Amino acid sequence: MIIRPRRLRQTKALREMVRETSLSVKDFIYPLFVKHGRKARDPIPSMPGQYQFSVDTLLDEVLEAWDLGVPAVILFGLPDRKDAVGSRSYADDGIVQQAVTAVKSRVPDLVVMTDVCLCEYTDHGHCGIIRNGRVDNDSTLEVLARQAVSHARAGADFVGPSDMMDGRVAAIRAALDAEHFQDTGILSYAVKYASGFYGPFREAADSAPQFGDRAGYQMDPANALEALKEAVLDVEEGADIIMVKPALSYLDIVRRVREECLLPVAAYNVSGEYAMVKAAQEKGWIDGERIMMEILLSIKRAGADLILTYFAKEAARVLRGD
């Protein structure tokens, strides 16, 4: 007897009936870059279709995404000035703080998340305070906590520590609770690898390190068990959502974290993954839309509940049949 799995693949309707994994616009979190000024919508050369927005143009982008059904955004700030300790990261009039307040005023039901890190705000480009030529973990925690509280005060629904300092989730949770922001959630970049896929982001956010690299605090791409350790620690410290970054080369890690973790799991479809698709599409080498959807589906199939992706608007249009 011949076993015939192809019987379930014969028609589009039948394939859809037995499909194991479904992708929805409600899975997406849209990363956006915001800067000081007005009427700014500056293209990011290495990320075609992505921009640095001023707050006024950011609102237009957010409304467009919301109308497409995208439920959440995460904001990255480009400050008006930088210093050694990233003081503009926690200023009440900081660019992310301004953007959060404006977005929540315009679209109150949108879930607004913020990146909590110092790399965009420090003149040295590292994710923490420098002591004796190295990133000092413990002195960085206080600044990260101040930044998170300032974002919550501005109206953020979730703060997303991406710095990879030890103990930062606990420090941020304690600071938020002490300031009566018990309902502000933490999207923890729990499993963040020292990856070459971040290059376009560093251009977009003007956040490249001015010396050395981040391998001393971000994870070694060769390690998998360490990812589970990091995820478990952040759960214990009070995270509400656990994230793996990058996504595409770490789908095995997404799966393992999903199997070990009872919290929602997010994965970041990062700038380099986006840029590769766009570059190959521009060359005519691939069907960009098809590859985009295949990548997003693979991330969902690996176990991610949520996907941070620059493709959010494009994929939303495909999903609704535009």
N, C-alpha and C positions, 0 to 999 in steps of 0.2 A: 504493500500500500504506500502511495506517495502522500506525505503530509503537505498540505497546500496553504501556508500562511498568506499567500497572495490573494486568497478569497476576500480577505478583509481590506484589500488595497485597491479594489477594482474601480471604485467611483469616489469622487470628491466627498459626497455626502457620507459614504461609508467610512472613509478615512477619518473624517471629522468625528463620527460617532465613537470610534474606538481610540481616538487620540489620547495619549497618556498625560501629556503636559500641555497646559494652556497658558498663553501669555496675555496679560491684560494691561491696559494703560494704568490701571490702579496699582500696578507693580512698580511704577517709575518714580524716581526722585530726580529732579532736573537741576544739575549744578549750574550756577550763574556767577559771573564775576562783576563786581560793582566798584566804581571809582568815584572820586570827587568831580564836581563840575556839573554842567548842564548840557543837555542835548547830545551827549556823547554816546556813540554806538560804534566803537572802534573795532574793526576786524582783527581777529587773532590769526596771523598768517599760517601758522602750523596747524590750525584747527578750523578749516573752512566751514562757514556757517555759524561760528561762535564769535562772541563779541565781549568787549569790556563795556559795561553800561554805566551811565550816571543814573542816579536814583529815578529821575523822571522817565528815562527811556526803559529802565528796568521794569517799571510798572506796566508799560505796554507789553513787554515780553512776558511778564508773569500773567497778565490777563489773557494773552493769546494761549499760553500753556494751559491755564485753568479752563478756558473754553474748549480746549481739546480733551479735557478730562484728566489732565495730569494733576495728581492730588497734593504733590509736595515739591518744594525746591530746597536746595541747600546753597547758602550764600558764602562767597569768598571775597574778601575785601582787599583793595589796593589803597593803602593809606596815603595821605598827603605828605607825610614825612616819616622817616625811619630813625631809630636809635638803637643803642646796644641792648636795651631791655624790652623793646617792642611796646613802649608805653601807649601808642595809639591803638593798640589792640583792645584796651579796656576803657578807653575814653568815652564819656557819655555822648560826645559829638563825633565819635568814630564813624567811619563810612558804613560798616556793617550795622551798627546800632541805628543809624539814620535809615538805612534801607529796610531793616526789619520793621521799624515803626511804620514806615510808609506803606509797605506791602500788607501788613496786618490791618492797617486802616482801610486800604482799598479792597482787599480780598480776605476778610476775616476768617473764612472757613478753610483757606489754604493752609496746609501744614508747612510752617517755615522752620527750617533747620539752619544751623550756622556751623561753619568750620571753626574749631577752637585750636589754634596753633600760633606760633610766633614767627614762622619762617617768612611770611609776607610782610611782617612789621619790623624785623630787625635789620640793621645795616649789614650784618654779617650773613644773613640768609639761613641761619640754622634755626631749629625748632625749639630752642631753649636758651637759657642764660649761659654765657660763656664764662668759665672760671679756669684760669691757668691753661688756656688754649683748648679746653674741652667743654662740651655741653654738660652743665651741672644739673643733675636730675632734680634734687630736692628744692633748690632755690627756684627752679622753673615752675614747680607745682603751684606756688602762691600766685604767680602771674597768670597761669592758665585758669585758676579758680576765679580770679578777678575778671578775666575776660569772659568766662562763662556766665558769671553773675550779671555782668553788664549786658550781655545778649538777652538773658532772661528778663532783665528789667525793661529792655526795649520791646519785649513781646515775643521772643522766640519760643516756639513750642518744644524744640529739641536743640541741644548743643552737641556738637560732634568733635570730641577731642581726637586729633589726628597726629599728635606729636610723638607718640610712643614712649613717653616717660613712664617709668614704673610708678604705680600708685596714683596716677592722675585721675582715674575714675572715682576713687574713694575721696580724693581731695575735692574734686568738683561737686560730688554728691553732698559732701558735708557743707561746702560753702553755699550751695543752692538751698539746702534745707535750713541753714542758719539764717538766710535772708528771706525765708518763707516762700521759696519757689519749689515747694515739694512736688508740684505737678509738672515741672519742667523736666522733660525726659533727656536721657543721654544715649545718643547713637555713638557707640564706641568703635573707633577704628582699632579693634582689638588685634587683628591679624594684618599688619601692614608690612609688606616686604620692601627691602631696599632694591628697587626695581628700575630698570632702564626705560620702562614704559611711561615714566612721569615727565619726560622731556618737554612736550608741548605745554603741559600745565605750568611748568616753571617759567615758560615764556609768558603765558597768559596771566599768571599771578605775580610775576617779577619776584620769584622766590628762590632762585638758584643759590646754593651756598657759595660764599666768597672764598672759602678755603676748605680743603678736605672733602668729605662726603658724609652721608648719613648712615653708613653701615654700622656705626657704633651704637645706634639706637633703633633703627629699623631692622626687620628680620632678615636672616640669611635665606635666600631663595631655595637653598637645598633642604631646609628643615620643615618637617611636617608635624612631628610630635610637639615641637615647640609652639606651633599654632594652636594646638588644643590647650596647652598650658596657658597661653596668653588669653584665650577665650574664657577658660574657666576662671582665671583670676579676675577678669573684668566683670563676669557675672557675679562673682562673690562680692565685688566692690560696689555693685549697684547699677550696672549698665541695664538699659531697657531693650536695646537692639545691639546685636553683635555684627560687625562688618569684617569682610575679607577684601583686601585690596593689594594688587589688581585682581581682576576676575578671570580673564580668558586663559592665562597661563597657569592659573591656580584653581581650576575647577575641581580637582581632586581635593583641595583644601576646603573649598566650599562644601563639598559633600561630607567630608569628615567632621567639619564643625557642625553642620546641620544634624548629623547623627548623634553628636554628643551634647548638643545645646537645646534647651527647652524654650529659649527666647527666639523671637524673630531673627532671621539671619539676612543681612544685606550683603551685596557684592558691588564693588565699584568698577564699572566698565570704563576704564581710565582713558586719559587723553591720548596716549600712544596707540591704544587699541582703536580709538575713533579715528585718529589721523591716518593710520595705515589703510583703513577702509576708504577714507576720502581720497587719499593719494592714488590708490590703485583704481578707484572709480574714475578719477580724472584722466588717468592714462588709458581708460577703456579696457582694462585688463579683467575687471570683474563686474558683475551686476551688483552695484553697491547696495541697493535696497534689499535684494535677496540675502546678501551676506549679513547686512545689519540685522535682519530678522532672525537669521540662523544663529548668529552670535548671542542675541538676547535670549532666544529660546534655549540655547545650550546652558546659559547661566541659570535660567529658571529650572531647567531639567536637573542640573547639578544639585539643586536644593535651596537656592536663594529665594526668599520670600519677597525681597525688595531689591531693585536694581537702580543704582545711581548711574545715569547715562546721559551723555550729551546728545544722544539720538532720541531723547524723550519725545520731542514734538514730531519728528519725522515718523517714528514708529507709531505714535498715536494716530497719525493720519492714515497709515497703512492699516492699522487694526480696525479703524472705522470705515475703511473702504474708499477713502478720498482718491 
